[in-house]
Amino acid sequence: MPEDLSDPGGILSETVRLRELLSPLSAGQREIVILHTYTGLSLKEIAGLQRLPASTVRSRYAKALKLLRETEGLLCP
């Protein structure tokens, strides 16, 4: 059976699912979660990139994880 080349490796479906999972978050929370979880940047590095206090980034990240746990029942790092 020929391989479906329209979505190699299921990347599109994974992207759609990730977008759905992160939809309850604000744009700022989403950005922090993606930068920290998927690019490996530290919260301190993200604070520098966003020109925000590190405490603000930590707080937004913690609130985002709490919201994800509550809305999706996820076990987040």
C-alpha positions in Angstrom: 0.0 0.0 0.0 1.5 3.4 -0.9 2.5 5.7 1.9 0.3 8.8 2.4 2.6 11.7 1.6 0.1 14.4 2.4 1.0 14.2 6.1 4.4 12.5 6.5 4.9 11.2 10.0 1.5 12.5 11.1 3.0 16.0 11.7 -0.2 17.8 10.7 -2.4 15.7 13.0 0.1 16.2 15.9 0.1 20.0 15.3 -3.7 20.1 15.3 -3.8 18.2 18.5 -1.2 20.4 20.2 -3.1 23.5 19.1 -6.3 22.0 20.6 -4.5 21.2 23.9 -3.0 24.7 24.2 -6.2 26.6 23.2 -7.3 27.4 26.7 -4.1 29.3 27.3 -3.5 33.0 26.5 -1.1 33.8 23.7 1.6 34.7 26.2 1.1 31.5 28.2 1.2 29.4 25.0 4.4 31.1 23.9 6.1 30.3 27.2 4.9 26.7 27.3 6.1 26.1 23.7 9.4 27.8 24.1 10.2 26.0 27.4 8.7 22.6 26.6 9.5 22.2 22.9 12.6 24.3 22.3 14.2 23.6 25.7 14.8 27.3 26.6 14.9 27.9 30.3 12.3 30.2 31.9 15.1 32.7 32.6 16.1 32.6 28.9 12.5 33.2 27.9 12.3 36.1 30.3 15.3 37.7 28.5 13.7 37.1 25.1 10.4 38.6 26.2 12.0 41.4 28.2 9.9 40.4 31.2 10.9 39.7 34.8 11.8 36.1 35.4 9.2 35.9 38.2 6.5 36.9 35.6 7.5 34.2 33.2 7.6 31.6 36.0 4.2 32.7 37.2 2.7 32.5 33.7 4.2 29.1 33.2 2.9 27.7 36.5 -0.6 29.1 35.8 -0.5 27.6 32.3 0.4 24.2 33.6 -2.3 24.4 36.2 -4.9 25.4 33.7 -3.8 22.5 31.3 -4.1 20.0 34.2 -7.5 21.3 35.1 -9.0 21.4 31.6 -7.4 18.3 30.1 -6.4 16.2 33.1 -2.9 16.3 31.7 0.3 15.3 33.6 2.6 18.2 32.6 6.3 18.5 33.4 
